Amino acid sequence: MTADEVMREIESMENAERIKLLNKLFDQYFDNRPPKEQIIKEKDESFWGKDDE
């Protein structure tokens, strides 16, 4: 499928389906944040220090 074909399909979707698609695209291809567990660990370390310190 070409980009133009994809755009035509997106334009034919209802708004709710477009929003679902955008969320899925973001999660699959564009979200480069670290996992939640890593964020929590880093915040704990910044507040409490590392275990070996």
BELZI-V926536 format. One record per residue. N is the residue number from 1. RES is the residue in one letter. SS is DSSP state (a for helix, b for strand, c for the rest). PSI is psi in whole degrees, 0 to 359 (* if undefined). D_FIRST is the distance of its C-alpha to the first C-alpha in Angstrom with 1 decimal. Layout:
# BELZI-V926536
N|RES|SS|PSI|D_FIRST  N|RES|SS|PSI|D_FIRST
This chain:
# BELZI-V926536
1|M|c|139|0.0  2|T|c|166|3.8  3|A|a|322|6.8  4|D|a|322|8.3  5|E|a|320|6.2  6|V|a|316|6.8  7|M|a|319|10.2  8|R|a|320|10.9  9|E|a|318|10.5  10|I|a|318|12.7  11|E|a|333|15.1  12|S|a|351|15.6  13|M|c|157|16.6  14|E|c|159|20.3  15|N|a|318|21.7  16|A|a|320|22.6  17|E|a|324|19.1  18|R|a|319|17.8  19|I|a|316|20.7  20|K|a|317|19.9  21|L|a|315|16.4  22|L|a|318|18.0  23|N|a|317|20.5  24|K|a|318|18.2  25|L|a|317|16.2  26|F|a|311|19.7  27|D|a|319|21.1  28|Q|a|321|18.4  29|Y|a|338|17.7  30|F|a|349|20.4  31|D|c|107|23.6  32|N|c|19|25.8  33|R|c|151|29.1  34|P|c|161|31.3  35|P|c|153|31.8  36|K|a|320|34.3  37|E|a|321|36.8  38|Q|a|320|36.9  39|I|a|315|37.4  40|I|a|316|40.3  41|K|a|316|41.8  42|E|a|322|41.8  43|K|a|318|43.3  44|D|a|316|46.0  45|E|a|322|46.8  46|S|a|330|47.1  47|F|a|314|49.5  48|W|a|343|51.4  49|G|c|168|51.0  50|K|c|156|49.8  51|D|c|328|51.6  52|D|c|3|53.3  53|E|c|*|54.8
